[in-house]
Amino acid sequence: LIAQRDPLTDLLNRSAFIESLQSRLESIAKTGESVALVLIDLDRFKDVNDTFGHQTGDLVLKLVGDRIRSAVRPKDQVARIGGDEFIVMLSDESEDEIHAVTRMIFTSFADPVTVGMTRHFCGASIGYAIAQAGIALDVLFRNSDLALYEAKQAGRAQIVRHPAAITERYDRRIELEHDLQHALENNEFELVYQPIVDPRSRRAICCEALLRWNHPRRGQISPVEFIPIAESTGLIVPIGAWVLATACREATRWPSEISVAVNLSPVQFRRGNELVDMVVSTLGSVGLAARRLELEITESVLIEDSTTALAMLEGLRGIGVGISLDDFGTGFSSLAYLNDFPFSKIKIDRKFSQGVETSPRTAAIIGGVAKITRDLRIELIAEGIESNKQLQRMLGFG
């Protein structure tokens, strides 16, 4: 009996739970009942361990286990399967009842867990799948795990039930991840260029390199879909090196007054001085003057490690390239960035350009940013201007 229990929480352990679940799956074809597998992952448990130590963390896990056990019914089974992960098997004739009990589990995390004099807020992400007759154990686990992944991707503190669409997205991602590993060597990438125009002369002063993937079977794959995959797998590093080299090589054929802008991923920044060395090497090998290269970053680079980011940006500015902050005005964009980091340009998000005609508040924001950048001698670029009225309104801030 001891071997079937988790020694910390006195819940079932993984092996005992799986044995019971397998037996239940074998019987549901005869009973017609529904069986759901619910995966629960604590959202902020690492903060508890890091701040208060593992002894406090263990007490929190024990109390969380008690809460989950109190939220379910006597016929349901609860287990701790490792770390801060819990799992529940719900058996019922009604899928509505399964969802109601899952909601009760989720609600049990609403109040903080109190250990001694300290309250710990440990929300939960929950993913669950309902078994159909004949489903294999590993497939049910996979479906629940995919639902949990979706809950985390949606911002945590969510409940997600597994539908077929999740499996389809997951299968597509796995296929794209596999194909992406060979896309570079198979010459499936290309660059297109978006001009940045001086609004007064109406002439291009820079062109931003945009990466496109021409998949041999699926056609054009959106960067919104494949860039996150490239970043999560580390493939963005060799792909990014190819983008930089190709863009710089093509820029050498342009008029000398036109520069080229290349986007950098946070993953590339984590490579430390290797990034600076790559830029220096690329410029030297293709023969492009450093002043004609602009590197664009987003605020995520600055949030991860501002001290390292500052050193990296200063190193890049030191070799003569320009640094541009992309999508300013979105996310957690802070005016402190303009004070702390050596930007030569900032690009305000297109939603501000599109609202400048109709919204006095938007116009006031753009006017304020324009004055600050002018005083700091930072160039301001407005994305997404689509009409002459928008252009004239923007020029009024100049």
RODO-2510 file (C-alpha; in nm, 4 decimals, decimal comma):
residues 398
     n   res          X          Y          Z
     1     l     0,0000     0,0000     0,0000
     2     i     0,2841     0,2421     0,0832
     3     a     0,4307     0,1866    -0,2641
     4     q     0,1073     0,3205    -0,4162
     5     r     0,1210     0,6527    -0,2339
     6     d     0,3124     0,9759    -0,2837
     7     p     0,5017     1,0155     0,0471
     8     l     0,4552     1,3943     0,0584
     9     t     0,0848     1,4366    -0,0170
    10     d    -0,0466     1,0831     0,0550
    11     l    -0,2153     1,0928    -0,2856
    12     l    -0,1760     0,8106    -0,5347
    13     n     0,1628     0,8034    -0,7043
    14     r     0,2075     0,7896    -1,0801
    15     s     0,2373     0,4132    -1,1208
    16     a    -0,0689     0,3361    -0,9064
    17     f    -0,2741     0,5994    -1,0875
    18     i    -0,1810     0,4702    -1,4336
    19     e    -0,2681     0,1158    -1,3333
    20     s    -0,6096     0,2302    -1,2131
    21     l    -0,6690     0,4451    -1,5227
    22     q    -0,5783     0,1598    -1,7565
    23     s    -0,8293    -0,0640    -1,5827
    24     r    -1,0951     0,2062    -1,6090
    25     l    -1,0357     0,2565    -1,9798
    26     e    -1,0833    -0,1144    -2,0396
    27     s    -1,4254    -0,1042    -1,8745
    28     i    -1,5827     0,2125    -2,0199
    29     a    -1,6754     0,0406    -2,3468
    30     k    -1,9147    -0,1775    -2,1460
    31     t    -2,0504     0,0827    -1,9017
    32     g    -2,0975     0,3742    -2,1425
    33     e    -1,9544     0,6155    -1,8864
    34     s    -1,7263     0,9052    -1,9661
    35     v    -1,3777     0,9171    -1,8209
    36     a    -1,1755     1,2379    -1,8114
    37     l    -0,8057     1,2834    -1,7462
    38     v    -0,7304     1,6188    -1,5822
    39     l    -0,3734     1,7533    -1,5663
    40     i    -0,2997     2,0330    -1,3183
    41     d     0,0175     2,2401    -1,3181
    42     l     0,0852     2,5091    -1,0570
    43     d     0,1612     2,8445    -1,2171
    44     r     0,3877     3,0163    -0,9660
    45     f     0,5267     2,7343    -0,7573
    46     k     0,8879     2,7980    -0,8651
    47     d     0,8664     3,1437    -0,7061
    48     v     0,7658     2,9828    -0,3759
    49     n     1,0608     2,7413    -0,3839
    50     d     1,3103     3,0071    -0,4903
    51     t     1,1957     3,2629    -0,2334
    52     f     1,1005     3,0546     0,0709
    53     g     1,2893     2,7286     0,0218
    54     h     1,1955     2,3694    -0,0498
    55     q     1,0598     2,3003     0,2972
    56     t     0,7920     2,5666     0,2495
    57     g     0,7400     2,4440    -0,1043
    58     d     0,6691     2,0929     0,0236
    59     l     0,4111     2,2265     0,2692
    60     v     0,2425     2,4191    -0,0134
    61     l     0,2279     2,1049    -0,2276
    62     k     0,0731     1,9092     0,0590
    63     l    -0,1949     2,1750     0,1118
    64     v    -0,2627     2,1961    -0,2630
    65     g    -0,3090     1,8188    -0,2713
    66     d    -0,5607     1,8457     0,0107
    67     r    -0,7517     2,1144    -0,1790
    68     i    -0,7735     1,9095    -0,4968
    69     r    -0,8899     1,6059    -0,3011
    70     s    -1,1602     1,8166    -0,1326
    71     a    -1,2779     1,9580    -0,4668
    72     v    -1,3489     1,6199    -0,6263
    73     r    -1,5909     1,3421    -0,5334
    74     p    -1,5190     1,0131    -0,3513
    75     k    -1,5318     0,8163    -0,6768
    76     d    -1,2673     1,0354    -0,8437
    77     q    -0,8969     0,9604    -0,8093
    78     v    -0,6190     1,2121    -0,7477
    79     a    -0,2438     1,1630    -0,7840
    80     r     0,0742     1,3662    -0,7689
    81     i     0,2892     1,2665    -1,0628
    82     g     0,5985     1,4698    -0,9849
    83     g     0,7115     1,8178    -0,8880
    84     d     0,4153     2,0535    -0,8884
    85     e     0,2049     1,8411    -1,1232
    86     f    -0,1164     1,6713    -1,0173
    87     i    -0,3557     1,4501    -1,2092
    88     v    -0,7199     1,3546    -1,1603
    89     m    -0,9385     1,0821    -1,3106
    90     l    -1,3057     1,1744    -1,3254
    91     s    -1,5689     0,9120    -1,4007
    92     d    -1,9236     1,0077    -1,4909
    93     e    -2,2110     0,9552    -1,7301
    94     s    -2,2287     1,3266    -1,8027
    95     e    -1,9643     1,5400    -1,9737
    96     d    -2,1302     1,8457    -1,8185
    97     e    -2,0651     1,6985    -1,4737
    98     i    -1,7015     1,6372    -1,5656
    99     h    -1,6650     1,9997    -1,6660
   100     a    -1,8349     2,1148    -1,3450
   101     v    -1,5959     1,9161    -1,1259
   102     t    -1,2980     2,0439    -1,3264
   103     r    -1,4229     2,3971    -1,2630
   104     m    -1,4436     2,3196    -0,8901
   105     i    -1,0800     2,2072    -0,8954
   106     f    -0,9828     2,5298    -1,0702
   107     t    -1,1828     2,7412    -0,8239
   108     s    -1,0065     2,5755    -0,5319
   109     f    -0,6926     2,7676    -0,6310
   110     a    -0,8605     3,1074    -0,6036
   111     d    -0,7581     3,1604    -0,2400
   112     p    -0,3914     3,1787    -0,1371
   113     v    -0,2234     2,8885     0,0388
   114     t    -0,1186     2,9910     0,3891
   115     v     0,1981     2,8494     0,5453
   116     g     0,2777     3,0023     0,8824
   117     m     0,2262     3,3778     0,8503
   118     t     0,2771     3,3868     0,4744
   119     r     0,0153     3,3579     0,2009
   120     h     0,1247     3,2038    -0,1266
   121     f    -0,0742     3,2630    -0,4440
   122     c    -0,0445     2,9502    -0,6568
   123     g    -0,2838     2,9582    -0,9458
   124     a    -0,3218     2,6581    -1,1723
   125     s    -0,3298     2,5806    -1,5414
   126     i    -0,5578     2,2875    -1,6206
   127     g    -0,5897     2,0763    -1,9312
   128     y    -0,8256     1,7830    -1,9643
   129     a    -0,9466     1,5340    -2,2202
   130     i    -1,2471     1,3020    -2,2189
   131     a    -1,1800     0,9445    -2,3204
   132     q    -1,3767     0,7712    -2,5904
   133     a    -1,4254     0,3945    -2,5892
   134     g    -1,1188     0,2225    -2,7257
   135     i    -0,8790     0,5137    -2,6726
   136     a    -0,5241     0,4130    -2,5834
   137     l    -0,3741     0,5268    -2,2557
   138     d    -0,0868     0,7139    -2,4208
   139     v    -0,3253     0,8956    -2,6568
   140     l    -0,5406     1,0113    -2,3646
   141     f    -0,2317     1,1385    -2,1835
   142     r    -0,1152     1,3138    -2,4979
   143     n    -0,4521     1,4838    -2,5458
   144     s    -0,4602     1,6072    -2,1863
   145     d    -0,1024     1,7265    -2,2113
   146     l    -0,1788     1,9211    -2,5285
   147     a    -0,4747     2,0858    -2,3551
   148     l    -0,2488     2,1819    -2,0628
   149     y     0,0031     2,3283    -2,3057
   150     e    -0,2735     2,5363    -2,4640
   151     a    -0,3786     2,6603    -2,1191
   152     k    -0,0246     2,7768    -2,0481
   153     q     0,0102     2,9389    -2,3891
   154     a    -0,3156     3,1257    -2,3310
   155     g    -0,1605     3,3048    -2,0342
   156     r    -0,1882     3,0461    -1,7564
   157     a    -0,4660     3,0300    -1,4930
   158     q    -0,6874     2,8726    -1,7605
   159     i    -0,8936     2,5585    -1,8155
   160     v    -0,8694     2,4054    -2,1617
   161     r    -1,0526     2,0969    -2,2815
   162     h    -0,8861     1,9008    -2,5572
   163     p    -1,0621     1,9191    -2,8943
   164     a    -0,9466     1,7658    -3,2214
   165     a    -0,8221     2,1090    -3,3363
   166     i    -0,5501     2,1041    -3,0701
   167     t    -0,4139     1,7761    -3,2023
   168     e    -0,4235     1,9113    -3,5562
   169     r    -0,2285     2,2222    -3,4530
   170     y     0,0199     2,0122    -3,2607
   171     d     0,0706     1,7736    -3,5533
   172     r     0,1188     2,0691    -3,7865
   173     r     0,3720     2,2249    -3,5517
   174     i     0,5682     1,8989    -3,5271
   175     e     0,5737     1,8687    -3,9064
   176     l     0,6829     2,2305    -3,9513
   177     e     0,9504     2,1873    -3,6851
   178     h     1,0872     1,8878    -3,8752
   179     d     1,0714     2,0619    -4,2136
   180     l     1,2251     2,3805    -4,0756
   181     q     1,5435     2,1894    -3,9953
   182     h     1,5981     2,1333    -4,3682
   183     a     1,4518     2,4566    -4,5077
   184     l     1,7810     2,6445    -4,5015
   185     e     1,9844     2,3783    -4,6805
   186     n     1,7021     2,3317    -4,9333
   187     n     1,6986     2,7050    -5,0208
   188     e     1,3350     2,7481    -4,9192
   189     f     1,3832     3,0914    -4,7616
   190     e     1,3760     3,4246    -4,9373
   191     l     1,3869     3,7889    -4,8322
   192     v     1,1452     4,0592    -4,9376
   193     y     1,2077     4,4235    -4,8584
   194     q     0,9788     4,6856    -4,7138
   195     p     1,0970     5,0405    -4,7877
   196     i     1,1222     5,3071    -4,5204
   197     v     1,0539     5,6396    -4,6914
   198     d     1,1544     5,9939    -4,6012
   199     p     0,8111     6,1625    -4,5881
   200     r     0,9420     6,4926    -4,7258
   201     s     1,1532     6,3735    -5,0174
   202     r     0,9318     6,0659    -5,0741
   203     r     1,2491     5,8637    -5,1356
   204     a     1,3490     5,5357    -4,9735
   205     i     1,6238     5,5737    -4,7140
   206     c     1,6202     5,2179    -4,5820
   207     c     1,4695     4,8783    -4,6629
   208     e     1,3668     4,6315    -4,3953
   209     a     1,4475     4,2676    -4,4742
   210     l     1,1481     4,0401    -4,4136
   211     l     1,1920     3,6628    -4,4066
   212     r     0,9583     3,4394    -4,6052
   213     w     0,9396     3,0582    -4,6119
   214     n     0,8238     2,8889    -4,9306
   215     h     0,7296     2,5432    -4,8064
   216     p     0,7527     2,2831    -5,0867
   217     r     0,4080     2,1372    -5,0055
   218     r     0,2247     2,3950    -4,7952
   219     g     0,3266     2,7031    -4,9898
   220     q     0,3919     3,0281    -4,8041
   221     i     0,4153     2,9794    -4,4265
   222     s     0,3504     3,2922    -4,2215
   223     p     0,6434     3,4202    -4,0130
   224     v     0,3947     3,4491    -3,7262
   225     e     0,3781     3,0695    -3,7333
   226     f     0,7328     2,9594    -3,8118
   227     i     0,9442     3,2202    -3,6290
   228     p     0,8285     3,1023    -3,2805
   229     i     0,9144     2,7455    -3,3828
   230     a     1,2573     2,8563    -3,5020
   231     e     1,3137     3,0393    -3,1730
   232     s     1,2017     2,7527    -2,9508
   233     t     1,4258     2,5042    -3,1343
   234     g     1,7301     2,7320    -3,1643
   235     l     1,7085     2,7184    -3,5444
   236     i     1,6676     3,0960    -3,5439
   237     v     2,0435     3,1259    -3,4901
   238     p     2,1566     2,9761    -3,8259
   239     i     1,8493     3,1194    -4,0004
   240     g     1,9230     3,4627    -3,8545
   241     a     2,2843     3,4403    -3,9719
   242     w     2,1600     3,3607    -4,3236
   243     v     1,9177     3,6558    -4,3153
   244     l     2,1911     3,8948    -4,2043
   245     a     2,4418     3,7763    -4,4660
   246     t     2,1857     3,7747    -4,7495
   247     a     2,0427     4,1178    -4,6634
   248     c     2,3867     4,2760    -4,6322
   249     r     2,5049     4,1177    -4,9580
   250     e     2,2011     4,2454    -5,1465
   251     a     2,2368     4,5925    -4,9927
   252     t     2,5809     4,6268    -5,1489
   253     r     2,4020     4,6469    -5,4869
   254     w     2,1806     4,9362    -5,3781
   255     p     2,2576     5,3094    -5,3909
   256     s     2,4968     5,4010    -5,1107
   257     e     2,2401     5,6267    -4,9373
   258     i     2,0020     5,3350    -4,8737
   259     s     2,0609     5,1205    -4,5656
   260     v     1,9215     4,7800    -4,4768
   261     a     1,7361     4,6854    -4,1568
   262     v     1,7490     4,3322    -4,0146
   263     n     1,5405     4,2023    -3,7235
   264     l     1,7168     4,0280    -3,4349
   265     s     1,5580     3,7612    -3,2163
   266     p     1,5988     3,7509    -2,8366
   267     v     1,7486     3,4049    -2,8894
   268     q     2,0314     3,5585    -3,0918
   269     f     2,0974     3,8041    -2,8100
   270     r     2,1481     3,5187    -2,5675
   271     r     2,4538     3,4157    -2,7687
   272     g     2,6477     3,7031    -2,6111
   273     n     2,9512     3,8337    -2,7950
   274     e     2,8993     3,5713    -3,0636
   275     l     2,6323     3,7993    -3,2111
   276     v     2,8656     4,0993    -3,2286
   277     d     3,1380     3,8840    -3,3832
   278     m     2,8922     3,7527    -3,6428
   279     v     2,7885     4,1058    -3,7417
   280     v     3,1505     4,2194    -3,7746
   281     s     3,2408     3,9093    -3,9769
   282     t     2,9378     3,9440    -4,2051
   283     l     3,0008     4,3111    -4,2812
   284     g     3,3634     4,2365    -4,3575
   285     s     3,2923     3,9377    -4,5818
   286     v     3,0288     4,1102    -4,7990
   287     g     3,1914     4,4543    -4,7962
   288     l     2,9018     4,6567    -4,6546
   289     a     2,9776     4,9692    -4,4518
   290     a     2,8578     4,9356    -4,0925
   291     r     2,6675     5,2666    -4,1148
   292     r     2,4384     5,1075    -4,3770
   293     l     2,3188     4,8327    -4,1440
   294     e     2,0407     4,8785    -3,8908
   295     l     1,9502     4,6062    -3,6423
   296     e     1,5945     4,6004    -3,5107
   297     i     1,5009     4,4614    -3,1708
   298     t     1,1803     4,4380    -2,9705
   299     e     1,1365     4,5163    -2,6033
   300     s     1,1462     4,1449    -2,5134
   301     v     1,5245     4,1640    -2,5594
   302     l     1,5411     4,4392    -2,2989
   303     i     1,3059     4,2736    -2,0509
   304     e     1,4952     3,9432    -2,0327
   305     d     1,8255     4,0880    -1,9123
   306     s     1,8640     4,4641    -1,9438
   307     t     2,2280     4,4677    -1,8255
   308     t     2,3391     4,2149    -2,0858
   309     a     2,1226     4,3832    -2,3512
   310     l     2,2856     4,7206    -2,2817
   311     a     2,6337     4,5736    -2,3175
   312     m     2,5358     4,4025    -2,6419
   313     l     2,3762     4,7142    -2,7891
   314     e     2,6730     4,9295    -2,6970
   315     g     2,9010     4,6728    -2,8589
   316     l     2,6965     4,6858    -3,1779
   317     r     2,6803     5,0645    -3,1788
   318     g     3,0546     5,0629    -3,1220
   319     i     3,1144     4,9009    -3,4592
   320     g     2,9015     5,1649    -3,6269
   321     v     2,5655     4,9927    -3,6931
   322     g     2,2348     5,1553    -3,6090
   323     i     1,9975     5,0150    -3,3461
   324     s     1,6215     5,0465    -3,3867
   325     l     1,3510     4,9670    -3,1298
   326     d     1,0574     4,8052    -3,3087
   327     d     0,6860     4,8250    -3,2158
   328     f     0,7331     5,1048    -2,9635
   329     g     0,4088     5,1807    -2,7827
   330     t     0,2974     4,8199    -2,7412
   331     g     0,3594     4,5676    -2,4643
   332     f     0,5406     4,7206    -2,1672
   333     s     0,7201     4,9857    -2,3754
   334     s     0,8806     5,2304    -2,1361
   335     l     1,0251     5,5760    -2,1881
   336     a     1,3133     5,4555    -1,9720
   337     y     1,4302     5,2510    -2,2721
   338     l     1,4986     5,5737    -2,4602
   339     n     1,7087     5,6977    -2,1720
   340     d     1,8979     5,3769    -2,0952
   341     f     1,9702     5,2253    -2,4375
   342     p     2,1617     5,3628    -2,7390
   343     f     1,8857     5,3664    -2,9988
   344     s     1,9314     5,5514    -3,3242
   345     k     1,5678     5,4966    -3,4282
   346     i     1,2377     5,3886    -3,2805
   347     k     0,9381     5,2622    -3,4755
   348     i     0,5943     5,3324    -3,3372
   349     d     0,3384     5,0605    -3,3905
   350     r     0,1037     5,0842    -3,6875
   351     k    -0,2069     5,1104    -3,4689
   352     f    -0,0969     5,4624    -3,3738
   353     s    -0,0553     5,5623    -3,7387
   354     q    -0,3997     5,4307    -3,8214
   355     g    -0,5607     5,6169    -3,5325
   356     v    -0,3856     5,9511    -3,5742
   357     e    -0,6679     6,0999    -3,7867
   358     t    -0,9607     6,0032    -3,5675
   359     s    -0,8320     5,9920    -3,2109
   360     p    -0,7135     6,3066    -3,0317
   361     r    -0,5590     6,0865    -2,7619
   362     t    -0,3560     5,8940    -3,0188
   363     a    -0,2454     6,2191    -3,1797
   364     a    -0,1388     6,3548    -2,8405
   365     i     0,0661     6,0414    -2,7695
   366     i     0,2418     6,0568    -3,1063
   367     g     0,3076     6,4272    -3,0607
   368     g     0,4654     6,3639    -2,7207
   369     v     0,6830     6,0797    -2,8499
   370     a     0,7862     6,2916    -3,1505
   371     k     0,9041     6,5748    -2,9242
   372     i     1,0985     6,3405    -2,6969
   373     t     1,2739     6,1656    -2,9848
   374     r     1,3499     6,4981    -3,1511
   375     d     1,5101     6,6319    -2,8329
   376     l     1,7072     6,3072    -2,7914
   377     r     1,8090     6,3124    -3,1594
   378     i     1,6502     5,9752    -3,2214
   379     e     1,4803     5,9216    -3,5557
   380     l     1,1103     5,8356    -3,5373
   381     i     0,9556     5,5961    -3,7882
   382     a     0,5784     5,5522    -3,8198
   383     e     0,4659     5,2116    -3,9430
   384     g     0,1561     5,1460    -4,1482
   385     i     0,0789     5,4876    -4,2982
   386     e    -0,1782     5,4139    -4,5684
   387     s    -0,3243     5,7507    -4,6704
   388     n    -0,2066     6,1000    -4,7560
   389     k    -0,4125     6,2369    -4,4661
   390     q    -0,2255     6,0147    -4,2210
   391     l     0,1032     6,1255    -4,3752
   392     q     0,0188     6,4961    -4,3488
   393     r    -0,0939     6,4509    -3,9902
   394     m     0,2362     6,2801    -3,9062
   395     l     0,4350     6,5530    -4,0775
   396     g     0,2652     6,8019    -3,8490
   397     f     0,4510     6,6476    -3,5537
   398     g     0,7885     6,6894    -3,7220
***
